[in-house]
Amino acid sequence: MDRIKKNFGFGYMRLPLLENGEVDKEQTCKMVDTFLENGFNYFDTAHGYLDGKSEMAIKDCLSSRHDRSEYVLTNKLTQAYFKKQEDIRPFFESQLEICGVDYFDFYLMHAQSAEIFQHFKKCHAYETALQLKEEGKIRHFGISFHDRAEVLEEILKEYPQIEVVQIQFNYLDYEDPAVQSRKCYEVCRKYDKKVLIMEPVKGGNLVNLPEDAKKILDDLHGGSPASYALRFAAGFEGVLMVLSGMSTLDQMEDNISFMKEFKHLNEKELEAVHQVADIFHQKHMIPCTACRYCVAGCPKHISIPDLFSCMNAKMVFHDWNADYYYNMVHTARNGKASECVKCGKCEKVCPQHLRIREILEDVAKEFEKPQSAAE
């Protein structure tokens, strides 16, 4: 862990994309170089990010262009890619090859929850990863976690070898009863585990603020909305790393501007972010972070996060272009909300524990209203 230079990491989940859906390698290379030039060196990926393109972009834009000593790389073992213990090692080796490296600095058991943990136990995944660590192919072993604090405590008790825990943590979810950011953080501290933070801006929700919330932060005259969210997350004791899934060079340069010489939020700034959180809670937004885990297994190919974004845009931000995007963009080649078959696959993998099937019913009612004769 002593190779990590600063407490701000480049999440490879939301890379810049070209119109054909491929990663914009030219811009990503510029982002990687800018990140390293400013003294940061932590990169985070997973096989499922961007349908496998994230790992490939690690090789194309990072490992093939920079010496291995220049960066710290985290990857993950995801449930969808192994059915039995014998599948794990070949999958791991394929990840090393795709990324163009011969070891991972951190390797995490991905998206652990009560249910997913049982699959990992059945397949002896933790034991296999620890063996890979003994072989030097993993430097540090940990988990990423999406469930209640009591489940996290059970896992940490059973596997004290865990060194780091990646949790969702931001000022909007801090006291959220579903995400339990604060409680999960406190369990990490209780067991003396270093904390990796994901979703500090909650999938962009804490950047693209409602006007009344934005005004509160603008009146501070101290930085972008992202700056307050990232500084809030990074300001807690025991936080090793705060990840940001940056999609443009401008976003990266903004983040670097306030994370290069990190400063904790002062009392006035803390009060402001709490006010912003209160505004969000009053507006009852769908708390989707657009991680897109739900999309891969949908039998009707419903682009769930995009439909939820349309719903938020219309109901909270009163953006009437949302109807156009719903009908002409996000459902033009994918399923509509009304086509949901209620299989529940999406809800099983949702890190936010959303009642996706119920919400899709509301989305369908709003965007698929029958047109009147006059129309």
N, C-alpha and C positions, 0 to 999 in steps of 0.2 A: 504493500500500500504506500510505501514511502516513495514510489516512483511517480505518484500523482502530484502534479505541480500546483494546481488550484482546485477550488471546490465547484467548478462549473464544467459540465460535460455536454458533448455534442450527441444528441439522440438521433440515430439514423432511421427514425420511423416516418418522418414527414419531409423527405428530401424534395428538392425542386424537380418537377416533372415536365416533360415535353408534351405537346398536344397528343402524341401517339401513346402516352402513358409510360414511356420509358424515362429513366432517370436522366435529368439534364447533367451529364457528366462534366461539361465545361464549367457550369456554375458550381457544382458540388466540389470540384477540384479547387476552385477559387476560395470556397468556404473553408475547406480543409486547410489550405495553406494559410489563410487569414487567422484561423483558429490557432494553429501551431505557432505562427509568427508572434502572436500576442501572449504566448506563455502558457496556453492551455494544451492538454494532451489526452483527455479522456474521451473515448468513443464507445457508444453502446448500440448493439444491433441484436437481431434475432432472425431466425430462418424465415419466419412467417411475415416479417415486415415487408410491405410493398410486394407481396407475392414472391418472395425470394430475391427481389432486386436489391434489397438493402445490403445483404451480405456481398453480392457481386460488386456493389458500389464501394464496399470497403476495399476490395482488391484493386478495382480500377482507379480509385481516387485517393487511397491512403497507402495500403501496404506495398503496392508496386511502385510507389513514388517517394516513399519516405523510409528511412532506416527503422528497424523494429524497436530500437532504443528510444525513438522519438515519441512514441505514443503508447497509451494503455488501452487495451481492447477488451470489452465485455461482450459475451455472447450467452445464449440460453438454450436449455433443453425444454422443448415444448411438447405437451402431451400428444398432440396430433401426429407426431412423427415417430412414435414407437408404440408397439403393441405388446412387446415382451422385452425382457432384459437383453436378449441377444441382438435386438435392433439398435441399442443405444450406442455402443462403441462405433459401429460403422457409420451411424448418423453423425456422431461427433467428429470422426475423421473427415467426413465429407464437408462439415462446416469449416474445419481447418483449411482444407483444400480450396474451398470456394473463397474464403477470406484471404487466402494467400499467406498464412502464418503457420508456425509450427507449435504455437501454444496460445492460450487465452490467459490474460491477466486475471480476469474474473469469469467464472462460469456459474450461472444461476439456474436453479430449478424454477421454471417459468410459471408465473400466474398461479401460484399455489392457493388453493382453497381447501375446504374440508373434503370435498369430493375428489378434486384433482390429486390431492395428496395421497389418497388411497390408491390411486392408479400408480403413482410413483413408488409407493411402498411395495405394492404387489410385484412390480418389475425391478425392485431393488435399485432404483435409479440413483438414490443418494449414495449408496454403497459403490456403485459403478463410477460415479463422478469423483468420489473420494479416492478411488483407486487410480483414476486418471491424474488426480492431483499428486499422488505418490510418485507417479511416473514423470512428473514435471510438465505435463501437457496442460495443466491448470495451475495457476499460481494461488488463486484465492477462490474459495467455495462459498456460495450463498444461495439465496432464494429471492424471487420477486413475489409479492404477496397481494392478494385481493380477497379479503374475507374479514370476519370479525376478529377482534383482538384476542379473544379466548382461543380461537383456532391457531393463531400465530404462536401463542404461548405454548400450546401443546406440541407444535412442531419444534420449537426451540428447546423444549425439555427433552424431546426424543432424540434430537440431533444437535448436541452441543458443539459439534464440529463446524456448524454454520458460523461464518465470519462476518457476513454482511447481509442486510435485509433491505430490499428495495420496496418502498411503499409509495402509494399515492398520497401526496401531502400538499395542500395549498390552503389559503385562508378561507376559501369558500367551503371546503370539506372538513375543516378543522374539527368542528363539532357535529358533522353530519352523522346521523345514526346508522346509515347504510355503509358508508365508506370507513367511518371511525378513524380518521387520520390521527387525531390526538391520542386515542387509546392505543393504536398500533405503535405509534412512536414511543409511547411510554413503556410498552412491553419490550421494545428494542433496547431501551435504556436500562430497564430492569435486568436484562440478561447481558448487558454490556456489549451489544452488537452495534457496529457502525451502520449508519443509515444512508442508503442511496434514495434519492427522491425523484419520482417520476410525476408527470402531470402538474408541475408547479403553476402553470397558467391554465390548467383544466381544458386542454385541447383548444386553446385560443379563446375560451369564454371570458377569461380575465384580461384579455387584450382588447377584444371587440365589445366594449362595455356599452350598456344603455346610456343615453345622454345624461341622465341625472347622476348616475354613478361615475361617469367619466369626468363630470364637472368637479366632483369632490377631489379627485386625484389631480386634475389640471390646476386647481386652485392652490396646490402645494408648490407648483412651479419647480418640481424637483426631478422630473424624468417621465418616461413613458409608463403606461399602465403595466407593461411587462416588468419594468424595473422594480415596482413595488411587490409584485407577486414573487419574483425570483428572490429578492432580498428577504422577504418574509420567510420563505422556505429555508434559505441558506443560513438564517440567523439562529437556528436551534443547535444546542450543544449535541455533539455526537454525529452531526450530519457530515458525511464524508464527501458527498457529491450531490449536486442538483443538476438534473438533465433538462435540456431544452430541445425539443424537436423543431429545429429551425428549417424553414423552407426557402428562404431568400438570403442573399448576402446582406441586405439591409437589416433584416432581423438579427443576423449574427453580429453585425457591427454595433447595433443598438445594445444587445446583451453584453457584449464585450466592454462597452463603454462604462458600465456600472459594476460589472463583475471583476474587472481587472484589478481594481483597488476596492475590494468589497467593504461596504459599511452597513452595519445593522440599521434597521428602521428605528427612528427615534419615536418618542411617545406620540407626537402629533401625527406621524405617518402611520403608526399602528392603529390609532383611533380612526384614521381615514379608511384604511382597508377593512376595518370592522364595519364601518358605515356602508361601504360598498357591498360587503357580504349581506348585510341586512336588506339592502335594496334588491339584490338577486333573490333572496328567499321570499320576499314579498311578491315578486313577479312570477314565481312558480315556473321557472324555465325547466325544460327537459335537460337534466344534467348529463348529457352525452358528451364524451370527450373525443369522439370520432376515431377511436382506436381501430375500428373496423374488424374486430374479432368476430362480430356477429355476421358479417357479410359472407365469409368463406363457406359456411355450411348451410346457407339459406337455400332451400330447394326451389324457391321461386325467384332467386337472384334479386331480392329486394335490397336496394342500397339504403339500408336503414339509417345510418348516420346522416346521409344527405337529406332524407325525408324529415328527420328530426330537426335538422338545421333549418329547413324550410318552415317548419311549424314554429320554431322559436323566432325566426325572422318576421313572420306574419303576426304572431300573437304578442310578442314582447316589443319588437322594434317597429311594428306596423309597416313592414316593408311589403308592399303589394306586388312587387316583382316576384315574390315567393311563389305565386301561382304559376307564373311562367316557368320558373326553374323546376317546379314540381312536375308539370305536365310535359314540358318540351325538352327538358334536359335529363332529370334524374329518373324519370319513368319511361323515357322514350325507348330505351333498349333494355330496361330492367323492370322488375315487377312493381306493381302499385301496392300501396298499403293494404288495399282491400283484398289482395290476392294471398295474403298471409294464410297459411294452412294450420297455424297454431301448433306446430310441431314442438316448439319450445327450445330448439337447438340454440337459438340466439341468446336466450336468457341464461342458459347453462354456462356460457362463456363470457357473459357481460361483466366486466370488472366493477361497474357501477351498480350492479344488482337491480337493473331497471326492469319494470314489468313491460317488456317490449311489446308483447302481444296486445295488451290493453292500450298502450299508447298508439300503436298502429291503427287501432280502431278509431281513436280520436282524430288521427291524421287523415284517415280516409273520409271521415265525416266532414272535415274542414275543406279538403281539397278535391273531393270527388262528389260534390253536391250535384244532383241532377239539374240540368239547365231548364229554365222555364220556357214556355212557348214564346214569350216576348223576346227572349234571348236568341 
